[in-house]
């Protein structure tokens, strides 16, 4: 754990606020010499192609103006690894990277999930990736009997090696939407499954070892049962003291970059950002969130 966890809350807030005010040029300089990596998450809001898929309840084609706004935001935040949500398919994400981002990312990952609307999670990466794994076939008991997909929008897991040979792992997902009691129970069940996978599959040891990052649209605010279920891993939330924390147009905080204890030790204090600058309101109803981590 880094020092920010042993400060009294009031001083922790002061440090966080000072960190948020640190010149971006300093952070960019750190990244230029490859001493840090920037990891983020972005719900891109209903990115659909022009093909009507009869097996899905897909939406209308995304207009060029939204693609352009998304591209401007993504180029500006300049993440090395960016988890994305609500993308219809791999071909569309590859086309977006090629046509609108100018091939900014050398790796484009998306595995079709089970969502009836066809909105999936994916990853854009400038870094070579390995061990890409989907959890789309994982099942849990359905309310009316039988089995259902545990993660309709998948839990995508992938890894890479840092310059020092240390293995890093990223998990990204998009938990169940909705505000009913049943929706909350479903999200909590999904969060508990993630915590079980983190422990059971050795991504984080009982001593907190393991460079693990959990990103995505968790559809729950800090302190909700869903988020508390993830704290059993445990995960830290770099944005917990961030001013104006909301990541959605409604003002709710729904999107996260969470860190295991060992990954948290690499967190560049003050680097967490909820990006709200134009044209973010034309790009999506969510704001991207990112952090810098020391390599």
N, C-alpha and C positions, 0 to 999 in steps of 0.2 A: 504493500500500500504506500502511496506517496504521502507527503506531509499534509496535504490538504484534508486528510481524514482525521488528523489528530488535533486540528485547530478547533477552538470553540466556534459554535455556529456563526456568531456575529463576525468574528475575524475571518472565518472561511468565506462569508459573503463578501467582505471587503476585498479579499484576495481575488475572488472570482471576478468581481466588478473591475478591479484594476487590470486583471488579465484580459478581460474583454476589451479594455481600452488600449491594449498594447498595439503598436503600429503594425499594420498588416505587412509592411515591407520587411519587418524583422522576421515574421513567420515565413514569408516567401523566400527570404534569403536562406533560412534554415532548410527549406524544402529543396532549394536549388542545388545544394551540395549533398542531397540525398540523405540528410541526417534525420528526416522525418518522412512519414507517409500520411496522406490525408484520406480518410475513410468517411463516406457519407451515405445517406439514404434519401430517397425522393419518390413520393407517390405522384406519378405522372398523370393521373386522372383519365381513365377511360381511353387509352391509346388503342384505337381500332383501325384496321386496314379497310380497304374498299371491297373486300370479298365477304359476302354474306355466308357464314358458316351455318348450315341447317342443323347441325348437332349442338349449337350453342345459342344462347339468347344474347348474341353480341349486339353492340350498339352501332350507331351511325359512324361513318368514317371520320377520323379526326381531321379537322380543317388545317390547312397549311399554316395558318397564323399561330395555332397552338404549338405545332412542331417548331416553328421559328422561335417562339418565346421560350419554349423548353430548352432549345439548343443554346440560346443566349445565356440563360441562367446556368446551365451545366458547364458551358465554357468558362463562365466567370468564376464559379466556385472551384473548378479545376481539381476535382477529386482524383486521386490515383485509383481508388476503387469506389464505385458508386453502386449501391444496391437500389433497384428500382421496383416499383409495384404498379399494377394495373396496366400491364402491357399484354396485348392479345397473343402474340406468338413471336418466335425467334426471328422469323424472316422480317417482321416489322421492326424489331429492335435493331437488327443488322442494317436494314435500310436507313433507319433514323441515324445510326452512327455514321454510315457512309455518306448520306446525302445532306444531312443537316449539321453533323459534328465534324465533317471532313475527315473521318477515320481517326478521330481523337483517341479512341480506345482500340487496342490490338486484340482484346479478348471480349467476346460478347456471349454471355451464358443465359439461357432460358430453357427450362424443361416444362412441358405442358403439365398443368395441374388438373384439378377436378372441378374447378369453379364453373357453375352453369352459364355464367356470362363470358367465360373464357378469359378472365383477367388473371394474369400470372405474375410471378416475381422473377426477377432476373438480375444480372450483374454485368456492369461495364468495368473493364479493368485494363490498366496500362501495364500490369505486372503479370508475368506467366503464372498460370494457376494449375493446380493439381487436385486430385482426389475429389472431383465434383460429385456430389451425391444428392439425390432427391429423396423425400419422404412421402411422395404422393401416394404410395401404396400402403402406408401405415393406416390401420383402422382402429376404431373405437366403437363401443356400443351405441346404437342409434336410439333416440327416445322412444320410438314406437316398436322397438325390437329389431334384431338383426345388427348389421354393421354399417358404419359410414366412414368416409375418409376423415382421418383426424385433422389433416390440414388441406382444406379444399384449395387454398392458394399456395400450397406447398410450404415446406421448410427446406430451403436450399442451403447446402453446406459445401464449402470449398476451402482449399488451403493454398498457401504459397510459402516459400522460404525467404526469410529476410537476408540481408547482406552478410550477417554473421552466422547464417545457417540455421537460425531459430525458425521453427515452424509456427506459422500463424494460421488461425482458422476463423472464417467468417460464416455466420449463420444469418440468413435473412428470411423473413416471412411477412405475411399480411393476415393478421388474425381476424376472426369473425366480426363483421360490422353489426351495428344495431345497439339500441339502448334498453331493450327489455331485460327482465330478469333472466329469461332463458338465454339471451345473447351473452350476458355476463357469465353465466355458468359455462356456456360453450367456450368462451375465450379463456376462462380460468382453467378448464380442462386442457385446452391447447397449451397454455403456458406451463401447466404442470408436466405435460408431455415433453416440452422443450427442456425443462429442468432435469427431468429423468434422463433424457438423451445426453445432455451435457455431462452428467455424472456417470451414467451407465456405460457410455461409449468412450469415456476417458478424455473428453475435451478439456475438462477441468478436474484435477485430482482433489482428494479430500483435504489436501493441504493448500488448495487454491492455485496450484501450478497449472500452466497452460495458457497460451496466448489466444484468447477467444474473444470475438466481438460479435454481439447480437444486434442486428439492425432491422429496421422495418417499420411498417405501420401496425402498431399493436392495438389500435382502436380503443385504448383505455388511458386514462390520465394517471399521473403519478399518485401512488397511494391506493389505487384501486386493487381489488383482490387479484386481478390478473397480473399486475406488476409485482405485488407482494409475493406471488407464487414464484416469480423468477428470481427474487432476492435470495432464495434458498441455495442458489448456485455457489457463491453469491455473485451478483453483478453490481457494479457501481454505475451511477448515472451522472456523467460529467455536467449535464445541463441542469442539475437540480437547483442550483443557485442562479441560473441564468435569468436576467430580467426579461420580462415579456416572453414568457416561456412558450406560449401557444404556437403550435406548428400547423394549425388548420385555420381556414378563414373564419370559422366560428369562434376562434379564440381558445379552443381546446388544445391540449398537448397530447398528441396521439402518436408522434413519430420519435424514434429513439435510436441512439447509438450507445449501447451498453457494453461495459468492459468487465472482463474477469479480473481478479486481483492482480495477476501478473501483467496483463495488458494495461491495467490502470496505472501501474508503476511507470509505464512508458508515455502516459498522457501528458501532452504539453499544456500546462495549466493556463487557462484563459483562451485556449484555441477553439473551444466549442462554439459553434455558430448556428443560429437559426436564421437562414438567409431570407430577407424580406424585400430586397431592393427590386425596382422595376426591371424587367417586365413580369415579375413573379406572379402577380395577380391575373395575368392573361395566360399564364402557362398551366396552372393547376389550382385546385382549392387547398393544396397542401404546400408547405414551405420546406425546402430541403434542410437537412441537419447534417453537420459534419464536424469532425474532430481531427486534430493532428496528433500523431503518435511518434515517439522517438524510435528510430531504427537502431 
